[in-house]
Amino acid sequence: MIIIINYSFSNYIKMLQILIVVFREILEISLIVGILTAATKHIVNRNKYIVLGLIIGCAGSLILAFFTDLISQSLDGVGQEIFNGFVLLSAAIMISWTVIWMQKHAKSLSGEYKELSNSIKRGKKPPISLLIVVALSVLREGAEIVLFSYGAYVSGVDITKILTGISFGIFMGTALGFALYFGVLKIFGKYFFKVTTVILVLLACGVTSQAFGMWTSAGIVSPIIEELWDSSEIISQASVFGQILNIFTGYIEKPSAIQIIAYLMNLIIIISGLKIYTKNK
């Protein structure tokens, strides 16, 4: 009974993890589309280009989802673990890159898109530039959602929990995107992005560690030290608190040395990137 309850609880927590990632990515898309919509209000047929960009970006993400599953199903045995490790690592890299990219561009984003609007008005850039910018933005965020969600799926999360997390994430991200754009959360926006940034940094590091764990099991990566420590007596990974720590910070009660190295390297890279872009502002 306890095992069943813990498994169910773990699935709900992982659903929340997916919701947070999807929520952040959809929020970014909402802000980009909102800024472009406002900045291009005098451009003829701007809605057509923006909507087409959204459709193309979403279609690209769905195609990625289809081929990700197809490739996974074509591999057997160890090959499956190798591929799943690459999926998890790809998701971690994209989350890390998003955190650093947003730190660099968050303040200049509105100005850049307004400049794009002015360039289109002056005839320096064709209106189709709107379509391209929106499509690439949606595809970038959509690819991250696909990879992270698939990573959760191969980790054993129930598909209904994944779809529920995605659905709520899309709804909340879109709603908050409108709220932020219209100034409803202007006062709290600074703290909101700081909190979600910390969550995403820890998620990225935890997923990286999990990817190396899969590769260690597949025998293509050496664990260096099989069991660096055993903290199960202090915090059991099977406990409710241990599951929360595992999902949101990457906590492992018996980690190998390579998993800790991978976790710390990812953390160092993200922190270094954030410091570099903060210093250059």
Backbone as JSON, one array per atom type, in Angstrom:
{
  "sequence": "MIIIINYSFSNYIKMLQILIVVFREILEISLIVGILTAATKHIVNRNKYIVLGLIIGCAGSLILAFFTDLISQSLDGVGQEIFNGFVLLSAAIMISWTVIWMQKHAKSLSGEYKELSNSIKRGKKPPISLLIVVALSVLREGAEIVLFSYGAYVSGVDITKILTGISFGIFMGTALGFALYFGVLKIFGKYFFKVTTVILVLLACGVTSQAFGMWTSAGIVSPIIEELWDSSEIISQASVFGQILNIFTGYIEKPSAIQIIAYLMNLIIIISGLKIYTKNK",
  "N": [[0.83, -1.22, 0.0], [1.91, 1.25, 0.85], [3.91, 1.55, -1.04], [2.4, 1.84, -3.38], [1.04, 4.23, -2.8], [3.22, 6.01, -2.6], [4.23, 5.83, -5.21], [2.1, 6.9, -6.67], [2.04, 9.47, -5.56], [4.55, 10.39, -6.36], [4.17, 10.51, -9.12], [2.29, 12.59, -9.28], [3.81, 14.73, -8.33], [5.78, 14.84, -10.27], [4.18, 15.51, -12.37], [3.59, 18.11, -11.63], [6.12, 19.18, -11.91], [6.46, 19.03, -14.7], [4.39, 20.74, -15.4], [5.42, 23.2, -14.45], [7.68, 23.61, -16.11], [6.46, 23.67, -18.69], [4.69, 25.77, -18.27], [6.48, 27.95, -17.91], [7.72, 28.03, -20.46], [5.53, 28.47, -22.2], [4.72, 30.89, -21.21], [6.84, 32.54, -22.01], [6.51, 32.38, -24.78], [4.0, 33.6, -24.97], [4.56, 36.21, -24.1], [6.37, 37.07, -26.08], [4.76, 36.92, -28.4], [2.77, 38.72, -27.59], [4.2, 41.16, -27.36], [5.07, 41.47, -30.02], [2.6, 41.67, -31.29], [1.57, 44.08, -30.26], [3.58, 45.86, -31.08], [3.38, 45.82, -33.82], [0.99, 46.88, -34.67], [0.22, 48.64, -36.66], [0.77, 47.46, -39.02], [-0.24, 46.01, -42.01], [-2.23, 43.09, -42.26], [-0.9, 41.85, -40.15], [-1.8, 40.09, -38.17], [-2.32, 37.76, -39.57], [0.25, 36.85, -40.32], [1.39, 36.43, -37.79], [-0.31, 34.49, -36.65], [0.06, 32.4, -38.51], [2.74, 31.93, -38.04], [2.59, 30.93, -35.41], [1.15, 28.56, -35.91], [2.91, 27.14, -37.62], [5.15, 26.86, -35.93], [4.03, 25.3, -33.85], [3.34, 23.02, -35.31], [5.87, 22.13, -36.08], [6.89, 21.39, -33.58], [5.18, 19.27, -32.93], [5.87, 17.46, -34.92], [8.49, 16.92, -34.16], [7.91, 15.64, -31.74], [6.65, 13.32, -32.68], [8.71, 12.0, -34.17], [10.59, 11.66, -32.17], [9.46, 9.72, -30.47], [9.24, 7.67, -32.36], [11.89, 7.07, -33.03], [12.77, 6.22, -30.55], [11.2, 3.88, -30.17], [12.29, 2.27, -32.06], [14.63, 1.32, -31.11], [16.32, -1.17, -29.2], [16.81, -2.86, -26.04], [19.86, -1.95, -24.58], [20.24, 0.17, -26.27], [17.93, 1.66, -26.08], [18.16, 2.85, -23.53], [20.41, 4.42, -23.98], [19.47, 6.22, -25.91], [17.37, 7.42, -24.47], [18.85, 8.67, -22.5], [20.15, 10.61, -24.04], [17.92, 12.11, -24.78], [17.09, 13.15, -22.29], [19.4, 14.62, -21.61], [19.45, 16.45, -23.7], [17.11, 17.88, -23.15], [17.88, 19.02, -20.71], [20.02, 20.64, -21.55], [18.67, 22.47, -23.19], [16.94, 23.68, -21.36], [18.83, 24.88, -19.67], [20.06, 26.62, -21.48], [17.91, 28.28, -22.11], [17.44, 29.58, -19.65], [19.82, 31.12, -19.41], [19.7, 32.58, -21.79], [17.35, 34.08, -21.44], [18.16, 35.69, -19.33], [19.98, 37.3, -20.59], [18.5, 38.55, -22.62], [16.04, 39.43, -21.62], [15.42, 42.14, -20.79], [15.91, 43.57, -23.1], [14.23, 42.55, -24.95], [11.66, 43.59, -25.68], [12.38, 46.01, -26.95], [13.89, 45.03, -29.12], [11.96, 43.67, -30.65], [10.23, 45.75, -31.25], [11.89, 47.26, -32.84], [12.11, 45.52, -34.97], [9.5, 45.72, -35.91], [9.49, 48.43, -36.76], [11.38, 48.27, -38.8], [10.05, 46.71, -40.64], [7.92, 48.4, -41.24], [9.31, 50.48, -42.51], [10.09, 49.23, -44.73], [12.45, 47.83, -44.8], [12.58, 45.25, -43.99], [10.78, 42.31, -44.93], [7.21, 41.65, -44.38], [6.94, 38.97, -43.81], [8.88, 38.4, -42.04], [7.85, 38.6, -39.52], [6.35, 36.24, -39.31], [8.43, 34.34, -39.4], [9.96, 34.94, -37.08], [8.07, 34.45, -35.01], [7.45, 31.74, -35.53], [9.95, 30.45, -35.15], [10.4, 31.08, -32.48], [8.27, 29.78, -31.17], [8.82, 27.16, -31.97], [11.3, 26.72, -30.76], [10.69, 26.89, -27.97], [8.68, 24.96, -27.92], [10.07, 22.65, -28.66], [11.62, 22.25, -26.41], [9.64, 21.68, -24.52], [8.62, 19.29, -25.59], [10.88, 17.54, -25.48], [11.44, 17.54, -22.72], [9.04, 16.56, -21.65], [8.92, 14.07, -22.88], [11.16, 12.96, -21.76], [10.26, 12.71, -19.14], [8.31, 10.81, -19.57], [9.76, 8.51, -20.42], [10.96, 8.09, -18.06], [9.09, 6.92, -16.55], [6.74, 8.22, -15.81], [3.22, 8.5, -15.63], [1.21, 8.71, -18.55], [-1.17, 10.18, -18.56], [-0.77, 11.96, -16.48], [1.31, 13.45, -17.51], [0.09, 14.68, -19.74], [-1.86, 16.13, -18.39], [-0.27, 17.89, -16.88], [0.94, 19.32, -18.98], [-1.32, 20.5, -20.17], [-2.39, 22.17, -18.09], [-0.15, 23.75, -17.74], [0.05, 25.1, -20.21], [-2.36, 26.55, -20.17], [-2.05, 28.16, -17.8], [0.36, 29.49, -18.38], [-0.32, 30.98, -20.67], [-2.4, 32.59, -19.65], [-1.05, 34.03, -17.6], [0.83, 35.27, -19.15], [-0.69, 37.16, -20.57], [-1.54, 38.64, -18.35], [0.89, 39.68, -17.32], [1.68, 41.16, -19.53], [-0.27, 43.15, -19.72], [0.29, 44.49, -17.44], [-0.66, 43.66, -14.96], [0.77, 42.1, -13.14], [3.06, 43.58, -12.74], [4.46, 44.65, -10.56], [5.25, 42.4, -9.11], [6.65, 40.93, -10.91], [9.49, 40.82, -11.1], [10.33, 39.22, -8.9], [8.96, 36.9, -9.46], [10.17, 35.9, -11.84], [12.73, 35.43, -10.87], [12.35, 33.38, -8.99], [11.28, 31.27, -10.6], [13.45, 30.95, -12.28], [15.44, 29.9, -10.58], [14.23, 27.45, -9.96], [14.18, 26.23, -12.51], [16.93, 26.05, -13.04], [17.8, 24.16, -11.11], [16.22, 22.0, -11.92], [17.3, 21.47, -14.48], [19.92, 20.66, -13.81], [19.37, 18.38, -12.28], [18.12, 16.72, -14.2], [20.24, 16.36, -15.97], [22.0, 14.86, -14.38], [20.42, 12.57, -14.11], [20.41, 11.65, -16.75], [23.1, 10.86, -17.1], [23.11, 8.83, -15.27], [21.52, 6.93, -16.57], [23.17, 6.36, -18.76], [25.31, 5.25, -17.44], [24.13, 2.9, -16.49], [23.73, 1.69, -18.93], [26.27, 1.12, -19.63], [27.99, 2.68, -21.15], [29.18, 4.85, -20.08], [31.51, 5.47, -17.55], [31.0, 5.03, -14.06], [32.88, 6.04, -12.41], [33.12, 6.25, -9.48], [31.18, 3.92, -7.99], [29.24, 4.19, -5.91], [29.01, 7.06, -4.37], [28.18, 8.11, -1.95], [25.88, 7.22, 0.72], [22.92, 8.29, 1.61], [20.54, 7.39, 2.45], [19.64, 6.74, 4.98], [19.32, 9.16, 6.18], [17.73, 10.82, 4.45], [15.4, 9.18, 2.8], [15.04, 8.17, -0.56], [12.69, 7.08, -1.32], [10.83, 8.16, 0.32], [8.26, 10.69, 0.9], [9.32, 13.33, 1.12], [11.85, 12.84, 0.11], [11.25, 12.16, -2.53], [10.24, 14.58, -3.47], [12.53, 16.18, -3.26], [14.16, 14.8, -5.08], [12.83, 15.18, -7.52], [12.69, 17.97, -7.85], [15.24, 18.95, -7.27], [17.05, 17.09, -8.05], [17.97, 15.22, -6.26], [19.69, 12.3, -5.16], [19.91, 9.34, -3.39], [21.94, 7.45, -3.4], [24.25, 8.3, -5.19], [26.36, 8.04, -8.11], [29.8, 8.9, -8.77], [30.11, 10.16, -11.26], [27.59, 11.16, -11.77], [27.31, 13.17, -9.85], [29.39, 14.85, -10.65], [28.48, 15.57, -13.21], [26.14, 16.94, -12.5], [27.18, 19.12, -10.97], [28.85, 20.34, -12.88], [27.01, 21.22, -14.8], [25.6, 23.04, -13.19], [27.64, 24.89, -12.61], [28.2, 25.87, -15.18], [25.76, 27.14, -15.87], [25.52, 29.1, -13.8], [27.86, 30.55, -14.27], [27.32, 31.52, -16.85], [25.08, 33.15, -16.31], [26.26, 35.05, -14.6], [28.13, 36.24, -16.3], [26.48, 37.5, -18.26], [25.02, 39.18, -16.59], [27.01, 40.86, -15.65], [27.74, 42.15, -17.99], [25.62, 43.79, -18.55]],
  "CA": [[0.0, 0.0, 0.0], [2.8, 2.42, 0.93], [4.59, 1.66, -2.34], [1.42, 2.37, -4.33], [0.81, 5.63, -2.47], [4.42, 6.75, -2.95], [4.3, 5.89, -6.67], [1.08, 7.86, -7.1], [2.49, 10.81, -5.15], [5.67, 10.75, -7.24], [3.61, 10.88, -10.43], [1.68, 13.91, -9.17], [4.88, 15.71, -8.19], [6.42, 14.96, -11.59], [3.22, 16.27, -13.18], [3.81, 19.5, -11.25], [7.4, 19.55, -12.52], [6.17, 19.27, -16.12], [3.56, 21.95, -15.44], [6.29, 24.37, -14.26], [8.48, 23.8, -17.32], [5.55, 24.08, -19.77], [4.2, 27.09, -17.86], [7.52, 28.95, -18.2], [7.94, 28.14, -21.9], [4.35, 29.09, -22.79], [4.76, 32.29, -20.78], [7.79, 33.22, -22.88], [5.86, 32.52, -26.09], [2.91, 34.59, -24.82], [5.16, 37.55, -24.02], [6.91, 37.39, -27.4], [3.63, 37.19, -29.3], [2.12, 39.95, -27.12], [5.03, 42.31, -27.73], [5.0, 41.62, -31.48], [1.25, 42.12, -31.65], [1.47, 45.51, -29.93], [4.56, 46.65, -31.84], [3.09, 45.78, -35.26], [-0.44, 47.14, -34.84], [-0.04, 49.43, -37.86], [1.18, 46.7, -40.2], [-1.37, 45.33, -42.65], [-2.22, 41.62, -42.2], [0.06, 41.36, -39.15], [-2.38, 38.94, -37.46], [-2.17, 36.58, -40.43], [1.62, 36.37, -40.21], [1.62, 35.96, -36.43], [-1.05, 33.23, -36.49], [0.75, 31.39, -39.32], [3.96, 31.61, -37.31], [2.19, 30.05, -34.31], [0.76, 27.26, -36.46], [4.11, 26.46, -38.11], [5.94, 26.5, -34.76], [3.37, 24.18, -33.16], [3.46, 21.85, -36.19], [7.25, 21.66, -35.96], [7.03, 20.73, -32.28], [4.46, 18.0, -33.01], [6.69, 16.58, -35.76], [9.59, 16.5, -33.29], [7.36, 14.67, -30.78], [6.38, 12.09, -33.42], [9.95, 11.32, -34.51], [11.26, 11.27, -30.93], [8.88, 8.44, -30.07], [9.53, 6.69, -33.41], [13.29, 6.66, -32.86], [12.85, 5.47, -29.3], [10.59, 2.57, -30.33], [13.1, 1.48, -33.0], [15.83, 0.84, -30.41], [16.05, -2.25, -28.25], [17.79, -3.11, -25.0], [20.71, -0.86, -24.12], [20.04, 1.3, -27.18], [16.83, 2.46, -25.54], [18.7, 3.65, -22.43], [21.31, 5.41, -24.56], [18.65, 7.25, -26.54], [16.67, 8.14, -23.41], [19.85, 9.54, -21.88], [20.32, 11.77, -24.92], [16.7, 12.93, -24.67], [17.16, 13.88, -21.02], [20.49, 15.6, -21.67], [19.01, 17.51, -24.62], [16.16, 18.71, -22.41], [18.65, 19.79, -19.72], [20.77, 21.68, -22.27], [17.74, 23.49, -23.67], [16.49, 24.44, -20.2], [19.97, 25.71, -19.26], [20.24, 27.68, -22.48], [16.78, 29.19, -21.97], [17.68, 30.4, -18.46], [20.88, 32.09, -19.73], [19.21, 33.44, -22.87], [16.39, 35.03, -20.88], [18.91, 36.64, -18.52], [20.62, 38.23, -21.51], [17.59, 39.26, -23.51], [14.75, 39.79, -21.01], [15.18, 43.58, -20.79], [16.01, 44.15, -24.44], [13.32, 41.83, -25.84], [10.63, 44.49, -26.2], [13.02, 46.94, -27.88], [14.28, 44.32, -30.34], [10.78, 43.38, -31.45], [9.73, 47.03, -31.76], [12.79, 47.63, -33.93], [11.7, 44.68, -36.09], [8.29, 46.34, -36.42], [9.87, 49.65, -37.49], [12.08, 47.87, -40.02], [9.02, 46.26, -41.58], [7.19, 49.6, -41.67], [10.16, 51.26, -43.41], [10.35, 48.43, -45.91], [13.77, 47.22, -44.74], [12.36, 43.81, -43.83], [9.44, 41.92, -45.4], [6.28, 41.26, -43.31], [7.08, 37.55, -43.47], [9.82, 38.33, -40.91], [7.01, 38.34, -38.34], [6.04, 34.81, -39.31], [9.65, 33.59, -39.1], [10.31, 35.17, -35.68], [7.1, 33.75, -34.17], [7.59, 30.3, -35.75], [11.18, 29.98, -34.5], [10.23, 31.21, -31.03], [7.38, 28.7, -30.74], [9.52, 25.9, -32.19], [12.34, 26.6, -29.73], [10.05, 26.56, -26.69], [7.95, 23.71, -28.1], [11.03, 21.55, -28.65], [11.99, 22.03, -25.01], [8.5, 21.01, -23.88], [8.56, 17.92, -26.11], [11.99, 16.75, -24.95], [11.31, 17.38, -21.27], [7.88, 15.7, -21.4], [9.28, 12.71, -23.28], [12.08, 12.51, -20.73], [9.44, 12.27, -18.0], [7.62, 9.59, -20.0], [10.68, 7.37, -20.38], [11.34, 7.89, -16.66], [8.03, 6.14, -15.91], [5.58, 9.03, -15.42], [1.98, 8.13, -16.31], [0.94, 9.61, -19.68], [-2.26, 11.1, -18.22], [-0.19, 13.02, -15.64], [2.09, 14.31, -18.41], [-0.86, 15.49, -20.52], [-2.49, 17.07, -17.46], [0.72, 18.93, -16.6], [1.08, 20.14, -20.19], [-2.55, 21.28, -20.35], [-2.43, 23.24, -17.1], [0.98, 24.64, -18.01], [-0.33, 25.94, -21.34], [-3.4, 27.48, -19.73], [-1.51, 29.12, -16.84], [1.36, 30.31, -19.05], [-1.02, 31.93, -21.53], [-3.12, 33.55, -18.8], [-0.1, 34.91, -16.93], [1.44, 36.08, -20.2], [-1.58, 38.3, -20.77], [-1.52, 39.44, -17.12], [2.15, 40.43, -17.28], [1.72, 42.1, -20.65], [-1.14, 44.27, -19.41], [0.77, 45.17, -16.24], [-1.33, 43.23, -13.73], [1.77, 41.59, -12.21], [4.28, 44.34, -12.96], [5.17, 44.83, -9.28], [5.82, 41.14, -8.63], [7.3, 40.24, -12.02], [10.91, 40.6, -10.83], [10.49, 38.09, -8.0], [8.42, 35.74, -10.15], [11.17, 35.35, -12.75], [13.86, 34.93, -10.07], [11.96, 32.09, -8.4], [11.19, 30.26, -11.66], [14.8, 30.72, -12.78], [16.09, 28.97, -9.64], [13.6, 26.14, -10.14], [14.63, 25.68, -13.79], [18.35, 25.7, -12.91], [17.88, 22.89, -10.37], [15.64, 20.97, -12.78], [18.27, 21.16, -15.53], [21.02, 19.91, -13.2], [18.85, 17.07, -11.9], [17.89, 15.93, -15.42], [21.57, 16.0, -16.47], [22.46, 13.76, -13.53], [19.62, 11.4, -14.44], [20.88, 11.18, -18.06], [24.35, 10.14, -16.9], [22.75, 7.6, -14.58], [21.07, 5.98, -17.59], [24.33, 5.93, -19.54], [26.09, 4.35, -16.57], [23.43, 1.62, -16.52], [23.92, 1.12, -20.27], [27.66, 0.7, -19.74], [28.77, 3.51, -22.07], [29.85, 5.86, -19.26], [32.0, 4.91, -16.29], [30.49, 5.75, -12.88], [34.09, 6.47, -11.69], [32.89, 5.59, -8.19], [29.81, 3.39, -8.11], [28.37, 4.79, -4.9], [29.83, 8.09, -3.72], [27.71, 8.12, -0.56], [24.56, 6.64, 0.95], [22.2, 9.17, 2.54], [19.19, 6.84, 2.59], [19.26, 6.74, 6.39], [18.96, 10.54, 6.52], [16.56, 11.13, 3.62], [15.15, 8.09, 1.86], [14.51, 8.62, -1.84], [11.34, 6.53, -1.44], [9.92, 8.95, 1.16], [7.61, 11.82, 0.23], [10.27, 14.43, 1.05], [12.93, 12.42, -0.79], [10.75, 12.24, -3.9], [10.16, 16.0, -3.82], [13.91, 16.62, -3.49], [14.65, 14.17, -6.3], [12.19, 15.75, -8.71], [12.94, 19.4, -8.02], [16.66, 19.32, -7.12], [17.88, 16.01, -8.56], [18.54, 14.45, -5.14], [19.84, 10.86, -5.29], [20.42, 8.87, -2.1], [23.19, 6.71, -3.65], [24.73, 8.76, -6.5], [27.72, 7.7, -8.56], [30.64, 10.1, -8.86], [29.88, 10.84, -12.55], [26.33, 11.89, -11.66], [27.58, 14.4, -9.09], [30.23, 15.69, -11.51], [27.6, 16.12, -14.26], [25.25, 17.91, -11.83], [27.94, 20.32, -10.61], [29.33, 20.99, -14.1], [25.87, 21.94, -15.36], [25.34, 24.16, -12.3], [28.72, 25.87, -12.8], [28.02, 26.49, -16.5], [24.61, 28.06, -15.82], [25.85, 30.23, -12.93], [28.87, 31.35, -14.98], [26.62, 32.23, -17.92], [24.25, 34.2, -15.71], [27.14, 36.1, -14.09], [28.71, 36.94, -17.45], [25.5, 38.38, -18.86], [24.68, 40.2, -15.6], [28.12, 41.81, -15.61], [27.79, 42.89, -19.25], [24.42, 44.64, -18.72]],
  "C": [[0.86, 1.26, 0.0], [3.49, 2.65, -0.39], [3.66, 2.28, -3.37], [1.17, 3.84, -4.09], [2.0, 6.49, -2.88], [4.56, 6.91, -4.46], [3.32, 6.92, -7.21], [1.5, 9.29, -6.77], [3.61, 11.29, -6.06], [5.17, 11.2, -8.6], [2.98, 12.27, -10.39], [2.73, 15.01, -9.06], [5.58, 15.93, -9.53], [5.5, 15.71, -12.55], [3.38, 17.76, -12.9], [5.1, 20.03, -11.86], [7.21, 19.89, -14.0], [5.37, 20.56, -16.29], [4.43, 23.21, -15.34], [7.1, 24.66, -15.51], [7.61, 24.32, -18.46], [5.05, 25.5, -19.52], [5.21, 28.18, -18.23], [7.71, 29.14, -19.7], [6.75, 28.83, -22.6], [4.29, 30.57, -22.42], [5.68, 33.09, -21.68], [7.18, 33.43, -24.27], [4.79, 33.6, -26.04], [3.47, 36.01, -24.81], [5.7, 37.99, -25.38], [5.8, 37.76, -28.37], [2.92, 38.48, -28.9], [2.87, 41.19, -27.52], [4.97, 42.55, -29.23], [3.65, 42.14, -31.93], [1.08, 43.62, -31.41], [2.37, 46.36, -30.82], [4.22, 46.74, -33.33], [1.63, 46.12, -35.56], [-0.77, 47.94, -36.1], [0.33, 48.69, -39.15], [-0.01, 45.89, -40.72], [-1.16, 43.81, -42.6], [-1.24, 41.06, -41.17], [-0.48, 40.13, -38.43], [-2.21, 37.65, -38.25], [-0.77, 35.99, -40.28], [1.91, 35.79, -38.83], [0.94, 34.62, -36.19], [-0.38, 32.1, -37.28], [2.05, 30.96, -38.64], [3.69, 30.66, -36.15], [1.88, 28.64, -34.81], [2.0, 26.47, -36.9], [4.99, 26.0, -36.95], [5.37, 25.3, -34.03], [3.49, 22.9, -33.99], [4.86, 21.26, -36.1], [7.48, 20.9, -34.66], [6.35, 19.37, -32.28], [5.24, 16.98, -33.85], [7.87, 16.04, -34.95], [9.11, 15.43, -32.31], [7.15, 13.31, -31.45], [7.67, 11.32, -33.68], [10.74, 10.91, -33.27], [10.76, 9.9, -30.47], [9.23, 7.35, -31.07], [10.94, 6.16, -33.28], [13.44, 5.81, -31.62], [12.33, 4.05, -29.47], [11.43, 1.66, -31.24], [14.35, 0.9, -32.34], [15.44, -0.2, -29.36], [17.16, -2.32, -27.19], [18.53, -1.88, -24.54], [20.52, 0.38, -24.98], [18.95, 2.23, -26.69], [17.34, 3.37, -24.43], [19.63, 4.74, -22.95], [20.51, 6.56, -25.15], [17.93, 8.08, -25.49], [17.61, 9.09, -22.68], [20.09, 10.79, -22.71], [19.11, 12.7, -24.88], [16.74, 13.78, -23.42], [18.23, 14.96, -21.06], [20.12, 16.76, -22.59], [18.03, 18.45, -23.93], [16.89, 19.59, -21.4], [19.41, 20.93, -20.38], [19.85, 22.82, -22.7], [17.2, 24.33, -22.51], [17.59, 25.39, -19.73], [20.15, 26.89, -20.19], [19.13, 28.72, -22.37], [16.98, 30.13, -20.79], [18.71, 31.5, -18.76], [20.41, 33.08, -20.79], [18.24, 34.49, -22.34], [17.08, 36.08, -20.01], [19.54, 37.71, -19.41], [19.63, 39.11, -22.24], [16.3, 39.78, -22.88], [14.45, 41.28, -21.12], [15.17, 44.19, -22.18], [15.0, 43.55, -25.42], [12.31, 42.76, -26.49], [11.21, 45.44, -27.24], [13.4, 46.29, -29.19], [13.08, 44.07, -31.24], [10.13, 44.66, -32.0], [10.58, 47.51, -32.91], [12.47, 46.8, -35.18], [10.46, 45.27, -36.75], [8.6, 47.58, -37.26], [10.56, 49.32, -38.8], [11.09, 47.41, -41.08], [8.25, 47.44, -42.14], [7.99, 50.38, -42.7], [10.52, 50.49, -44.67], [11.7, 47.76, -45.91], [13.68, 45.7, -44.58], [10.95, 43.47, -44.28], [8.55, 41.52, -44.22], [6.41, 39.8, -42.89], [8.09, 37.34, -42.34], [9.07, 38.05, -39.62], [6.73, 36.85, -38.2], [7.26, 34.0, -38.86], [10.02, 33.71, -37.61], [9.38, 34.38, -34.75], [7.28, 32.23, -34.3], [8.82, 29.75, -35.04], [11.07, 30.05, -32.98], [9.38, 30.06, -30.49], [8.07, 27.35, -30.87], [10.57, 25.66, -31.12], [11.74, 26.18, -28.39], [9.32, 25.22, -26.77], [8.87, 22.5, -28.06], [11.45, 21.22, -27.23], [10.89, 21.29, -24.26], [8.44, 19.55, -24.29], [9.64, 17.05, -25.47], [11.85, 16.5, -23.45], [10.16, 16.43, -20.94], [8.2, 14.25, -21.77], [10.27, 12.12, -22.28], [11.34, 12.01, -19.51], [8.75, 10.94, -18.33], [8.53, 8.37, -19.91], [11.16, 7.11, -18.95], [10.24, 7.18, -15.87], [6.81, 6.93, -15.47], [4.37, 8.63, -16.27], [1.63, 9.17, -17.37], [-0.17, 10.61, -19.37], [-1.74, 12.26, -17.35], [0.61, 13.99, -16.5], [1.17, 15.24, -19.18], [-1.56, 16.52, -19.63], [-1.54, 18.22, -17.14], [0.9, 19.88, -17.77], [-0.12, 21.05, -20.35], [-2.64, 22.46, -19.38], [-1.31, 24.24, -17.32], [0.67, 25.61, -19.14], [-1.34, 27.0, -20.91], [-2.83, 28.57, -18.81], [-0.48, 30.04, -17.49], [0.73, 31.37, -19.94], [-1.71, 33.01, -20.72], [-2.16, 34.54, -18.14], [0.63, 35.79, -17.94], [0.62, 37.33, -20.48], [-1.54, 39.24, -19.56], [-0.26, 40.3, -17.03], [2.19, 41.5, -18.36], [0.86, 43.33, -20.36], [-0.82, 44.93, -18.07], [0.16, 44.73, -14.94], [-0.31, 42.78, -12.68], [3.11, 42.33, -12.34], [5.12, 44.46, -11.69], [5.89, 43.56, -8.86], [6.59, 40.39, -9.71], [8.75, 39.89, -11.75], [11.12, 39.36, -9.97], [10.0, 36.8, -8.64], [9.47, 35.09, -11.03], [12.39, 34.81, -12.0], [13.56, 33.55, -9.51], [11.92, 31.0, -9.46], [12.55, 29.96, -12.26], [15.54, 29.73, -11.89], [15.54, 27.56, -9.82], [14.11, 25.47, -11.42], [16.1, 25.27, -13.74], [18.51, 24.35, -12.22], [17.29, 21.73, -11.19], [16.64, 20.52, -13.84], [19.41, 20.3, -14.99], [20.58, 18.49, -12.83], [18.64, 16.16, -13.09], [19.22, 15.49, -16.02], [22.13, 14.8, -15.69], [21.73, 12.47, -13.85], [20.07, 10.79, -15.77], [22.16, 10.36, -17.91], [24.12, 8.84, -16.13], [22.3, 6.53, -15.55], [22.24, 5.45, -18.4], [25.24, 5.01, -18.74], [25.47, 2.96, -16.57], [23.63, 0.9, -17.85], [25.36, 0.68, -20.5], [28.51, 1.53, -20.68], [29.49, 4.64, -21.34], [30.27, 5.21, -17.94], [31.45, 5.71, -15.11], [31.62, 6.39, -12.07], [34.1, 5.86, -10.29], [31.42, 5.19, -8.17], [28.83, 4.05, -7.15], [29.18, 5.77, -4.07], [29.46, 8.24, -2.25], [26.34, 7.46, -0.49], [23.86, 7.47, 2.03], [20.79, 8.68, 2.78], [18.7, 6.82, 4.03], [18.81, 8.13, 6.86], [17.68, 10.96, 5.79], [16.4, 10.01, 2.61], [14.53, 8.64, 0.57], [13.08, 8.11, -2.06], [10.33, 7.3, -0.6], [9.32, 10.1, 0.37], [8.59, 12.98, 0.06], [11.41, 14.11, 0.1], [12.51, 12.51, -2.24], [10.67, 13.69, -4.37], [11.56, 16.54, -4.12], [14.47, 16.07, -4.8], [14.12, 14.86, -7.54], [12.58, 17.2, -8.93], [14.41, 19.82, -7.86], [17.6, 18.24, -7.65], [18.51, 15.15, -7.48], [18.54, 12.95, -5.41], [20.48, 10.35, -4.01], [21.75, 8.1, -2.24], [23.74, 7.09, -5.02], [26.12, 8.2, -6.83], [28.49, 9.01, -8.69], [30.36, 10.88, -10.15], [28.58, 11.63, -12.51], [26.52, 13.21, -10.91], [28.41, 15.37, -9.92], [29.37, 16.36, -12.58], [26.69, 17.2, -13.69], [25.99, 19.22, -11.57], [28.44, 21.07, -11.83], [28.21, 21.8, -14.75], [25.56, 23.18, -14.53], [26.37, 25.26, -12.49], [28.56, 26.61, -14.13], [26.89, 27.51, -16.48], [24.94, 29.3, -14.99], [26.87, 31.15, -13.6], [28.23, 32.17, -16.1], [25.79, 33.38, -17.41], [25.11, 35.36, -15.2], [27.75, 36.91, -15.21], [27.73, 37.93, -18.03], [25.03, 39.46, -17.9], [25.75, 41.28, -15.57], [28.15, 42.69, -16.85], [26.6, 43.79, -19.47], [24.77, 46.08, -18.47]]
}
